[in-house]
């Protein structure tokens, strides 16, 4: 009898503990469950969830549940965004099915700026959570159960049941999070998705058409403004599908990374700023304000660098700064408008539209503006409207160019008709210009454009004359073939521009050490050739002297200097030799010099 009483007491205690846990769990949540049924569509969680910030980003579901038990989950105080946060944001909410049949719902993350999403679900009648979402922007798109540019998960809730959810939102390692989900019936979700994709396709198609028209205009009138506009429009064709997730969905399905969004955004900002400088002519008309544009261009280059280094914290900060600096361009455009520029007037209106979208996006990311349909799509639509407005301005610009050309032609014909002397003067000047152009063309045909030396064609012509003279007069003649050692490494390490400087410096140094009668030329790449009248011993001494001169050449490459060496092959002419034969022997000797360790001269 006593044992039965004790057993009953133990059972009563266990029941009390269980009821206490259930009551305290619901008290800790302190928010009502969101009611759903078969009419639930486009329903946000707003007002029905709490969040907890995990700064380190390593918390597990058990840690989040403990945080909930400790009442560390709080309501979101901003209008939708947590702001730029490191680590992860956990969201906790409940869904209650008021219908008389099970509900199958899609839970869609409301924004595209997210790298990781994990979701857990349980029925209050079941203590075990199950994983309902485990998605990553870094994973192949084919691994998503629901094909959509934003993260979407599938849940099922029985009739009359209340389910508890924990969702984990994270970036890599820092970013903006909107800890909210949108609830859909599957059929309605797919219908809305098709409408959304059609709208995005039309916008991107319109941008692509604008880019093509700008490119054709650039080639037609040879105006670099149109080429700048082409690259700006093309950048937008790339950036919006990338930012919105369609590049991952349709193009880079297996190798996408969040940094591509920052990279394409940085390139677009850079292209837009370059176009703005060209279109508004800020370098000449507003030189002081032009410095601000250069500052913004520098920021965009830093953003591109951060994206290439995959530094999400730096990229996020620089992107936000770029968006907040955009109103500066409107100020510059208004200044040009005040100066009487029609381009400035149109650009002011166009850029004001774009800035309103991008500035709103920046405020939305910081949590000052509510995340809704308008604030989400307005930056895209504003970007498109900006391009339309600028296209109209470009059309006006083209019309004025045509008018200016026609006016110039009329004035030109009038001058030709009114004075014969003017015509003769123009013809004479044109003849002189043609003669000068001919002389320039002949010089360019004989000269290497980079170094100013003879080119291969000119060398063969002059060297053949020297060869014929030496053979007639029984004089000795040598050909020295030079090759700069490890030139490819110079280009790879210091850049092609530094490689060009190395070639120019080498050409100038050798030219200063030889006689006017010697024939020195660049015949390709890093290869040079020198034809001299000399015996074998003198030729070898000359080669060694020039090799040592090369050892003391220093080239500045930014903050560092580098030096280089040269290998030389020497060949003497023989009876009935041609220049090609002597060059072949010199080339073989050069190869032997390189094979033996470089920075030496060898006689064939």
Order of alpha helices (4+ residues) and beta strands (2+ residues): alpha-beta-beta-beta-alpha-beta-beta-beta-beta-beta-beta-beta-alpha-alpha-alpha-alpha-alpha-alpha-alpha-alpha-alpha-alpha-alpha-alpha-beta-alpha-alpha-beta-beta-alpha-beta-beta-beta-alpha-beta
